[in-house]
Amino acid sequence: MQKSYLANNDSLLKKASYLRIVARDLAEGMKSGNFRSLYRGQGVEFEGVREYIRGDDVRNIDWNVTARMANPYVKVFEEERELQIFLVVDSSESMRLEYNKKTKYSVAAESAALITMAAELNACPLGAVFFDGQIHFSCKPRSDKQNTMNILQHLDKLPEVMIKGSVLDSALNGAGKLLKTRSLVFVFSDFRSSDWEKPLLSLAQKNDVIAMRLHDHNDEELPKLGTVVFEDVESGIKMDLPSSSEYFKKEWKAYNNSQINLWQAFCIKHGILPVVMDTKYEPLQILNQTFAQKAKIR
């Protein structure tokens, strides 16, 4: 038996028509080059040179040949493959805690759904792995309508029995094993687990990885409830914490900010694009900004 965990009981399948319309913005980005530029210099094979034609991209000018021939020449490349996309989506318990009628998972799921539909519109092969305390869905990249619906169904309906903990490390390792050619990988998680660094690094060595860290207001400030028992939903560790203490609130915020800073530094060091995905913003807005940012880096 399965259960929907999306905010406000909005099923992704019920919102499919709306999401498909919205996803056209992302699909157009692929066609116009914002998305495709993520792969500039990757997945193409040098074929030769030809004379420059008005309108050619000046970045493709071969200056050595141009100098020898005294006329501008551009490099010609042959595409080896199409853009392939892969989703890694965390549905562990910390991702399902509700704040202001939203969960981190609902935002991650809608973002993943938009990418799924944009990939279908552009016939890009898409694969995925979804997990909580265990892997509960995975598929190799394919480009067909049935694959799209299968991924949307698993994003929308999670297993009724949730396994505590997070196997982010196993999900990243599994993604690496499923991917036989270089792919654009989106990792949606709050990264509240351990031992993910080495698998993420390994995945990034062979793929273009964008790490989307889900974030909400509770990561910065807790409600004033006095001294209450807090339980880490991933590890099960319990502690009495003074949520009304100004000193504690300051330390809570500082600790969470330090964790984000360490995560960002790790990603940047290893060529991974880190994106803090705040639940107060619309997924499409964040995705468009992310693609634009990644294109500029290239």
C-alpha positions in Angstrom: 0.0 0.0 0.0 1.2 3.5 -0.8 0.6 7.0 0.5 1.0 10.5 -0.8 3.3 12.8 1.1 3.0 15.9 -0.9 2.0 19.3 0.6 -1.7 20.1 0.9 -2.6 16.7 -0.4 -1.8 17.9 -3.9 -1.0 14.8 -5.9 1.7 15.2 -8.6 -0.5 13.2 -10.9 -3.5 15.5 -10.3 -1.2 18.5 -11.0 0.4 16.8 -14.0 -1.3 19.0 -16.6 -0.2 22.2 -14.8 3.3 20.9 -14.2 3.6 19.9 -17.9 2.8 23.4 -19.0 5.2 24.9 -16.5 7.9 22.4 -17.5 7.9 23.8 -21.0 10.0 26.7 -19.7 12.7 24.2 -18.7 12.3 22.3 -22.0 12.7 25.5 -24.0 15.8 26.2 -21.9 17.3 22.9 -23.2 16.6 23.9 -26.8 17.9 27.4 -26.5 21.2 26.3 -25.0 20.9 27.2 -21.3 20.5 23.5 -20.4 22.6 22.1 -23.3 25.5 24.4 -22.4 26.0 22.3 -19.3 27.6 19.8 -21.6 29.7 22.2 -23.7 33.0 20.4 -24.2 31.6 17.0 -23.1 30.1 14.3 -25.1 31.4 15.7 -28.4 34.2 14.6 -30.7 36.4 17.0 -32.7 35.8 16.4 -36.4 37.8 19.1 -38.1 37.7 22.8 -39.1 35.8 24.8 -41.8 35.8 28.4 -42.8 34.0 30.8 -40.6 30.4 31.6 -41.7 28.6 34.8 -40.5 26.6 33.9 -37.4 29.0 31.1 -36.1 29.9 31.1 -32.4 33.2 33.0 -32.1 34.1 30.8 -29.2 34.6 28.0 -31.7 37.2 29.8 -33.8 40.4 27.8 -34.2 43.0 30.6 -33.8 46.0 28.5 -34.8 44.4 27.6 -38.2 43.1 31.1 -38.6 46.6 32.5 -38.2 48.1 30.1 -40.7 45.4 30.6 -43.3 44.9 34.3 -42.8 41.2 33.7 -42.8 38.9 32.8 -39.8 38.2 29.0 -39.3 36.0 27.4 -36.7 36.2 24.0 -35.1 33.6 21.4 -36.0 32.3 18.9 -33.5 30.3 15.7 -33.9 27.8 15.0 -31.1 28.5 11.6 -29.6 25.3 11.3 -27.6 22.1 13.0 -26.4 21.8 14.7 -23.0 21.1 12.1 -20.3 19.6 13.1 -16.9 19.4 11.2 -13.6 17.5 12.0 -10.4 18.5 11.0 -6.9 15.7 11.9 -4.5 15.7 11.6 -0.7 12.4 10.8 1.0 13.8 10.0 4.5 11.9 11.2 7.6 13.8 14.5 8.0 12.6 15.4 4.5 8.9 14.8 5.4 8.7 17.0 8.5 6.1 19.6 7.7 6.7 23.4 8.1 4.1 25.9 7.0 2.1 23.2 5.1 5.2 22.2 3.1 7.8 19.5 3.5 11.2 19.4 2.0 10.2 16.3 0.2 7.2 17.9 -1.5 9.4 20.6 -2.9 12.0 18.1 -4.0 9.3 15.9 -5.6 7.8 18.8 -7.6 11.2 19.9 -8.8 12.1 16.3 -9.8 8.7 16.1 -11.6 9.4 19.3 -13.6 12.8 18.0 -14.7 11.1 14.6 -15.6 8.5 16.3 -17.8 11.1 18.7 -19.4 13.2 15.7 -20.2 10.3 13.9 -21.9 9.5 17.0 -24.0 13.0 17.0 -25.3 13.3 13.2 -25.6 16.2 13.1 -23.1 16.8 9.7 -21.4 15.9 9.9 -17.7 16.7 7.6 -14.8 16.2 7.8 -11.1 16.8 6.4 -7.7 14.5 7.2 -4.7 15.3 6.2 -1.1 14.7 6.7 2.6 16.2 4.1 5.0 16.5 1.8 2.0 16.3 2.1 -1.8 12.6 1.8 -2.8 12.8 2.6 -6.5 15.5 2.8 -9.2 15.5 2.7 -13.0 18.0 3.1 -15.8 17.8 6.2 -18.1 15.1 5.8 -20.8 13.2 8.2 -23.0 9.6 7.1 -23.3 6.2 8.2 -21.9 5.8 5.0 -19.8 9.1 5.8 -18.0 7.9 9.4 -17.3 4.6 8.1 -15.7 6.5 5.4 -13.7 8.9 8.0 -12.2 6.0 10.4 -11.5 4.0 7.7 -9.7 6.9 6.8 -7.5 7.6 10.5 -6.7 3.9 10.9 -5.8 3.3 7.7 -3.8 5.8 6.6 -1.3 5.8 3.3 0.5 3.3 3.2 3.4 6.0 1.7 5.7 8.9 4.2 6.0 12.3 2.8 6.9 14.1 5.0 9.4 17.5 6.5 8.6 18.9 7.5 5.2 20.9 5.5 2.7 22.1 8.5 0.7 25.5 6.9 0.3 24.0 3.7 -1.2 21.7 5.7 -3.5 24.7 7.7 -4.8 26.7 4.5 -5.3 23.7 2.9 -7.0 23.4 5.8 -9.4 27.0 5.5 -10.4 26.5 1.8 -11.2 23.4 2.5 -13.3 25.0 5.3 -15.4 27.2 3.9 -18.3 27.6 7.3 -20.0 28.3 10.7 -18.6 25.0 12.2 -17.3 23.6 15.3 -15.6 22.7 14.2 -12.1 20.4 16.1 -9.7 20.7 15.1 -6.0 17.7 16.3 -3.9 18.4 15.8 -0.2 18.9 17.7 3.1 22.1 15.8 3.5 21.3 14.9 7.1 23.1 11.7 7.0 26.7 10.4 7.1 29.2 8.9 4.7 27.8 10.5 1.6 31.0 12.5 0.7 33.0 9.7 -0.9 30.1 8.3 -3.1 29.2 11.9 -4.1 32.8 12.6 -5.1 32.9 9.3 -7.1 29.7 10.2 -8.9 31.0 13.6 -9.8 34.2 12.3 -11.3 32.2 10.7 -14.1 29.1 12.9 -14.3 28.0 16.5 -14.0 26.4 16.7 -10.6 24.1 19.4 -9.1 23.5 19.0 -5.4 20.2 20.5 -4.3 20.2 20.8 -0.5 16.6 21.2 0.8 16.2 23.8 3.5 13.4 25.3 5.6 12.9 27.8 8.4 13.3 25.1 11.1 16.9 24.7 10.0 17.5 28.3 11.2 15.0 28.9 14.0 13.0 26.6 16.3 9.6 27.6 17.8 9.7 28.8 21.5 8.4 25.8 23.4 10.6 25.8 26.5 12.6 22.7 27.3 11.4 19.9 25.1 12.6 16.5 24.0 14.0 16.5 20.5 14.6 13.3 18.5 16.9 13.0 15.5 14.5 11.3 13.1 17.4 9.7 11.2 19.5 8.4 14.1 16.8 8.1 16.8 19.0 10.0 19.3 17.0 12.0 21.9 18.0 15.2 23.8 16.4 17.8 26.1 16.9 21.1 24.4 16.0 24.7 25.7 14.2 26.0 22.6 13.3 29.3 24.3 16.9 30.1 25.2 18.3 33.0 23.1 21.8 31.4 23.5 20.5 28.0 22.3 18.7 29.6 19.3 21.9 31.4 18.3 23.9 28.2 18.6 21.3 26.3 16.6 21.4 28.7 13.8 25.2 28.9 13.8 25.5 25.1 13.7 23.1 24.7 10.8 24.9 27.5 8.9 28.3 25.9 9.5 27.0 22.6 8.2 25.8 24.3 5.0 29.1 26.1 4.6 31.1 22.9 5.0 28.8 21.1 2.4 29.1 24.0 0.0 32.9 24.0 0.3 33.1 20.3 -0.3 30.9 20.5 -3.4 32.8 23.5 -4.9 36.2 21.8 -4.2 35.1 18.7 -6.2 33.4 20.4 -9.1 29.8 19.9 -7.9 27.3 22.8 -8.1 25.8 23.3 -4.6 22.3 24.8 -4.5 20.4 25.6 -1.3 16.8 25.0 -2.2 14.6 26.9 0.3 11.1 25.6 0.6 9.7 29.2 0.6 10.5 29.6 -3.1 8.9 28.1 -6.1 10.8 25.1 -7.5 10.7 26.4 -11.1 12.2 29.7 -10.0 15.1 27.9 -8.3 15.7 25.5 -11.2 15.8 28.3 -13.8 18.3 30.2 -11.6 20.3 27.0 -11.2 20.6 26.4 -15.0 21.5 30.0 -15.6 24.2 29.9 -13.0 25.6 26.6 -14.3 25.7 27.9 -17.8 27.7 30.9 -16.7 30.2 28.7 -14.9 30.8 26.8 -18.2 
